Amino acid sequence: MRFIGRLLLLVIIVLVVGVVGLSFVDLGRFSPQIEAAAQKATGRALKIDGRLHIGISLQPELIAEKVSFANADWGSRPEMVKADRLALKIDVLPLLKGQVALKSVELDGADIYVETDKTGKGNWEFGAAPAEAAPKAGGGPALAGVPNVAISNLKITYRDGKTKKVTTADFQKVSIAQKAGGIHATIEGDVNGSTIAFDSDVFQSAGDISLKDASVTVAGTSAKGDLTLALGGAKPSISGALASPKFDLTPFTKGDGGSKTKGGPVFSRDPLPLDQLSAADADVTVSIASLVFGKVELTNVKLPVKLRDGQLNAPLSAAYRGVPINAAVTANGGSRAVSLDARTTSLDLGQLFKDLDVTDLLSVKADIAAKLNGRGKSLHDIAASLNGMTNLATGEGTVNSKMFATVSGDLATALIPSGANTDKAKLVCALSAFSFQGGVGTSRALAVETDSLITTGGGTINLGTEQIDLLLKPKPKNPSLVSLAFPIRVSGSLSAPSAGLDKAGAAMGVATAVGGVALTGGVGALLPLMSSGNEGAAGSGGCAKLAAAAAQDSGGVGGTVKGVGSAVGGAAEGVGGAVKGIGEGIGGLFGK
């Protein structure tokens, strides 16, 4: 027994001495054979310009330094992969059975360049790959066979050969460590200058892979939750929930504004990936306490996303400055159809415009509703095919006098009373109702009333050609100022419309242009939108009062509106039928 012990000790000493000795031996003479094997397998050159040796360890560790792998012959740089150091640790026992089992992989200072050519072929394609047996149902990657991975100072660049767009990622750390029943994965770095981080426990059960206590951070915005990816069915399916205390969209939109040119297209013609909706199923709920875009903040955001057989349903609920907003988005990947159903009441529209840096000339709350649907391969196609309607009605507020400049400088001066608030006018009512058919929105109601002026109008907004053509007809409440009010034509591209005096309207005469049906049609069209139970901004503002007065004078919505009393200072006939038609079309988007 003592002899056997001494023999084992001697064997161990010999092995240790052998391993230590090999660690000092440069195996560079084997590099040509390794490079030749890689060339035969891939058709690309593999170069080991540094040392190739075995590291001291209880398990054999092959270390290669200054390694490079050639790019495709059409590539934009010579090397596809460069690395300062690559270390592979191998399990000994499987070697006795002729098997190679990696225990760990260490990579440092790697620079990986991934790109496609003009036809979409990737530089990672090495030619025809040998046929592989189809994976069994319920199969998937086996986490138990994943080696420990430690990567530092990794740079990955992706270049799209069609668009020439380049995306760069720099990762300071990428690690995969074995954990009971699964692995623990960590990623730290940045993509195109935006910091990203990922940390999660990953487990596998049959064909499912689950992320537990997953944490994702992008550009300072983080989300946590649990997700499960099911791979055993006919298509991948993801389910779970993610929550974020604050999600800032601002960093993801930087630079977009610079690409817009005055008068240029509003809706992109780039293809949308709607056909990819059928690639997977999903049932994921996203909760965000604070969703930020610039100065705009939405709170209590709930977005349950359901995707099945190419059909997407995403009903969104949120709040802007305490006011609830609800919007349901649906999309069908097969038919490329998209729909939106959105509504809110008493939204602080003036503050929203201010937060969006649109204008600070308005202070008012509004009820807004939109029900639209379209189809197509791009945003432009969808906009050009839109059907449905949009509605807006405000409560009382204030408007800056500068907004009257499009009517007449002299008129603006006369209409705004003198005193401390010479730059303000009282907004009594504003309403807009557009009906869309084939991408063309036709005004069904368009009116604005201040304490001194009533402006009505009509026209079209063509989303296909991205052109607007509206005629606004202002009428001062002070009869002595009527001669100063001329019809205003707003026309041109959606991104850069222009406004000016309408010569045809002026030639007809102001009294004809702004009187009669043109004056009261907009106000009358509001009647079907209002209800006694409506607690929105429009229901409690000047529009409701004006509508009530009109209803009392006319004997009801279905009858003929004969006047709107002294509140409007004009009369109209023959509006009842139009009002009834508008009411039926709108279908009570506001109120019940």
C-alpha positions, -999 to 999 in steps of 0.1 A, spaced: 0 0 0 29 24 9 44 16 -25 12 25 -44 10 58 -25 45 66 -34 38 57 -71 8 80 -72 28 108 -57 55 103 -83 29 103 -111 14 136 -98 48 152 -95 56 142 -131 23 155 -144 28 188 -126 63 192 -138 51 184 -173 23 210 -172 47 236 -158 72 227 -184 47 230 -212 36 264 -199 71 277 -208 71 261 -242 60 282 -271 37 260 -293 41 284 -321 54 257 -344 19 242 -344 4 275 -356 7 267 -393 -13 234 -389 -40 253 -370 -41 281 -396 -43 255 -424 -72 237 -408 -91 270 -404 -84 279 -440 -98 245 -452 -129 247 -430 -139 284 -437 -119 295 -467 -106 324 -446 -71 330 -432 -66 326 -394 -34 342 -381 -17 337 -347 9 364 -346 16 361 -308 25 332 -285 6 299 -285 11 281 -252 -5 262 -223 -13 280 -191 -6 266 -156 -39 253 -143 -55 222 -128 -72 219 -162 -54 224 -195 -57 259 -208 -47 268 -244 -37 304 -248 -33 322 -281 -22 359 -284 -26 384 -312 -51 363 -331 -69 375 -363 -94 361 -387 -98 374 -422 -129 392 -435 -148 382 -467 -130 392 -498 -157 419 -504 -154 433 -469 -146 469 -460 -116 460 -439 -91 431 -440 -100 414 -407 -133 402 -394 -120 394 -360 -89 406 -341 -81 397 -304 -52 404 -281 -57 372 -261 -79 340 -263 -78 314 -236 -97 281 -237 -99 258 -207 -106 221 -215 -121 194 -193 -96 164 -191 -119 134 -186 -139 138 -219 -106 139 -238 -101 102 -228 -133 95 -247 -122 115 -277 -145 144 -269 -137 181 -264 -155 199 -236 -149 236 -230 -149 246 -193 -143 283 -199 -135 309 -225 -116 341 -218 -113 368 -245 -96 401 -241 -92 431 -265 -114 416 -292 -125 437 -322 -153 421 -342 -165 436 -375 -198 423 -388 -212 436 -421 -233 428 -451 -229 435 -488 -253 453 -510 -273 422 -515 -276 415 -478 -251 387 -476 -232 386 -443 -195 383 -439 -202 355 -414 -214 333 -442 -186 309 -453 -204 291 -481 -226 260 -481 -229 246 -445 -232 208 -440 -267 196 -435 -277 192 -399 -303 171 -383 -335 189 -376 -338 198 -339 -363 177 -319 -395 194 -308 -391 209 -274 -354 212 -278 -332 243 -276 -298 254 -264 -287 234 -234 -275 258 -207 -258 229 -189 -233 227 -217 -225 264 -218 -189 271 -206 -180 300 -182 -173 330 -203 -153 361 -194 -149 388 -220 -133 422 -215 -127 452 -238 -149 438 -266 -157 460 -296 -184 450 -321 -192 470 -352 -221 463 -376 -222 479 -410 -253 475 -432 -241 472 -468 -275 485 -482 -279 516 -460 -242 522 -451 -254 527 -416 -228 517 -389 -236 506 -354 -208 504 -328 -209 486 -294 -181 487 -268 -185 462 -240 -162 465 -210 -175 432 -195 -195 402 -207 -196 372 -184 -215 339 -182 -211 320 -149 -226 286 -141 -253 287 -114 -273 259 -99 -299 250 -125 -288 276 -149 -264 305 -155 -259 341 -145 -252 365 -173 -239 401 -171 -232 427 -199 -218 461 -193 -209 486 -221 -224 511 -245 -240 511 -280 -235 541 -302 -225 561 -272 -255 550 -250 -247 531 -219 -263 497 -216 -262 470 -189 -279 436 -185 -279 413 -155 -300 382 -150 -303 346 -138 -311 324 -168 -328 290 -163 -339 263 -187 -368 239 -184 -377 216 -213 -380 240 -243 -384 272 -221 -357 297 -212 -365 320 -183 -350 352 -172 -354 358 -134 -347 391 -117 -336 405 -150 -324 440 -151 -318 461 -182 -304 496 -183 -302 516 -215 -289 553 -216 -296 556 -179 -331 541 -181 -337 508 -164 -363 481 -163 -367 449 -142 -388 418 -143 -392 382 -153 -395 369 -189 -400 334 -203 -390 324 -239 -408 293 -250 -390 275 -279 -409 242 -280 -439 253 -301 -443 261 -338 -429 295 -332 -411 313 -303 -433 328 -276 -423 353 -250 -443 361 -218 -438 380 -186 -438 415 -171 -413 444 -170 -415 474 -147 -395 507 -148 -395 536 -123 -385 560 -151 -380 555 -188 -366 584 -208 -372 583 -245 -352 615 -252 -318 599 -258 -332 575 -284 -346 604 -305 -315 627 -306 -305 637 -340 -339 629 -356 -349 665 -358 -319 674 -378 -329 651 -406 -362 670 -412 -361 697 -438 -387 725 -440 -413 715 -465 -400 679 -466 -421 647 -461 -438 642 -427 -444 605 -430 -415 581 -437 -416 558 -468 -392 533 -452 -408 499 -449 -422 489 -415 -415 454 -401 -451 445 -399 -445 412 -416 -423 402 -387 -453 402 -363 -460 366 -373 -425 355 -364 -433 351 -327 -461 353 -301 -460 375 -270 -479 383 -239 -459 409 -220 -471 437 -197 -449 468 -194 -454 492 -164 -436 525 -163 -441 549 -134 -427 579 -154 -423 579 -192 -403 610 -203 -399 626 -237 -381 659 -235 -403 680 -212 -433 658 -215 -439 633 -188 -465 605 -188 -472 588 -154 -487 554 -145 -481 540 -179 -496 505 -184 -490 487 -217 -501 451 -220 -488 438 -253 -505 407 -268 -492 393 -301 -506 361 -315 -506 348 -351 -494 381 -364 -522 401 -347 -509 428 -323 -531 443 -295 -516 470 -273 -541 490 -252 -522 519 -235 -533 538 -204 -514 567 -189 -518 601 -174 -505 635 -184 -504 659 -154 -530 638 -137 -554 635 -167 -560 600 -179 -552 591 -216 -563 559 -232 -551 546 -266 -556 512 -282 -533 502 -310 -539 471 -331 -519 458 -361 -521 428 -384 -489 417 -400 -506 397 -428 -528 425 -440 -505 453 -429 -534 470 -412 -530 494 -383 -557 511 -362 -558 536 -334 -585 544 -309 -575 572 -285 -594 596 -262 -589 619 -233 -609 647 -215 -598 679 -199 -562 675 -212 -541 706 -206 -535 713 -243 -518 746 -237 -492 731 -213 -487 701 -236 -478 724 -265 -455 743 -242 -438 711 -231 -434 700 -267 -419 734 -276 -447 740 -301 -460 773 -287 -467 790 -254 -494 813 -269 -523 791 -257 -538 782 -223 -567 758 -225 -579 724 -217 -594 701 -243 -613 669 -250 -597 649 -278 -607 617 -296 -594 598 -326 -606 566 -343 -584 558 -373 -574 528 -394 -552 523 -424 -529 498 -441 -496 498 -460 -459 490 -460 -448 523 -445 -461 552 -424 -467 571 -456 -488 543 -471 -508 540 -438 -514 577 -436 -525 579 -473 -551 552 -467 -565 564 -433 -602 562 -426 -620 574 -395 -623 607 -377 -607 630 -352 -625 654 -328 -613 682 -305 -634 705 -283 -620 729 -257 -631 746 -226 -625 783 -219 -590 796 -219 -568 824 -232 -549 829 -264 -521 853 -272 -528 882 -295 -500 872 -318 -522 845 -331 -545 871 -346 -517 885 -368 -527 861 -396 -561 879 -397 -550 915 -397 -525 935 -377 -550 964 -373 -578 940 -364 -556 923 -338 -549 957 -322 -585 966 -321 -598 933 -308 -574 930 -277 -586 953 -249 -561 977 -234 -548 973 -199 -524 950 -180 -533 920 -202 -529 936 -237 -513 904 -250 -542 881 -240 -577 874 -254 -603 852 -238 -609 819 -256 -645 810 -254 -646 779 -276 -626 759 -301 -637 728 -319 -625 706 -348 -640 675 -363 -624 659 -394 -636 628 -412 -609 608 -431 -615 587 -462 -586 573 -482 -561 596 -464 -581 628 -470 -595 645 -440 -625 667 -446 -636 693 -421 -670 686 -406 -667 713 -379 -640 739 -375 -646 770 -353 -628 792 -328 -645 819 -306 -628 845 -285 -644 873 -265 -641 895 -296 -639 873 -326 -656 842 -342 -637 823 -368 -652 794 -386 -637 775 -415 -635 743 -435 -613 725 -460 -592 694 -464 -560 678 -451 -545 653 -476 -521 629 -458 -512 611 -491 -499 643 -508 -491 659 -474 -510 691 -484 -533 712 -464 -560 735 -478 -582 753 -452 -603 785 -455 -608 804 -422 -635 830 -420 -631 855 -391 -660 877 -380 -655 904 -353 -684 907 -327 -680 944 -331 -699 952 -363 -677 983 -369 -647 961 -374 -662 937 -400 -645 955 -428 -611 946 -414 -618 908 -414 -609 890 -446 -609 852 -453 -576 835 -446 -563 807 -468 -540 782 -451 -523 759 -477 -492 742 -487 -472 712 -473 -480 698 -438 -445 705 -427 -444 741 -438 -479 755 -445 -484 792 -454 -513 816 -446 -525 846 -465 -556 866 -476 -580 846 -498 -587 869 -528 -617 848 -539 -633 850 -505 -626 887 -502 -642 893 -536 -674 876 -525 -678 900 -497 -672 896 -460 -708 894 -450 -714 864 -473 -681 847 -466 -685 847 -428 -722 848 -423 -750 822 -425 -742 785 -424 -705 792 -424 -708 810 -391 -729 786 -372 -722 753 -389 -691 746 -367 -709 755 -335 -740 734 -345 -718 704 -353 -706 704 -317 -741 697 -304 -739 659 -309 -705 658 -291 -719 672 -259 -740 656 -233 -753 666 -199 -732 640 -183 -700 651 -199 -675 662 -173 -648 671 -198 -634 705 -206 -657 711 -235 -688 702 -215 -680 729 -189 -667 756 -212 -680 782 -236 -688 756 -263 -713 739 -241 -730 772 -232 -731 782 -269 -744 748 -279 -771 749 -252 -783 783 -264 -784 771 -299 -803 740 -289 -829 761 -269 -834 783 -299 -837 755 -324 -859 731 -303 -833 703 -304 -805 688 -324 -826 671 -349 -845 703 -359 -834 732 -379 -810 756 -362 -825 790 -366 -801 810 -346 -776 811 -318 -788 842 -302 -767 871 -290 -738 848 -281 -730 845 -317 -746 875 -332 -757 858 -364 -782 835 -378 -783 804 -400 -808 781 -416 -807 746 -430 -780 733 -406 -801 707 -388 -796 679 -414 -759 684 -414 -757 684 -377 -776 652 -374 -754 635 -400 -722 646 -382 -737 633 -349 -744 599 -364 -709 597 -379 -691 606 -348 -710 580 -328 -706 598 -294 -668 598 -291 -673 624 -263 -697 616 -236 -723 588 -237 
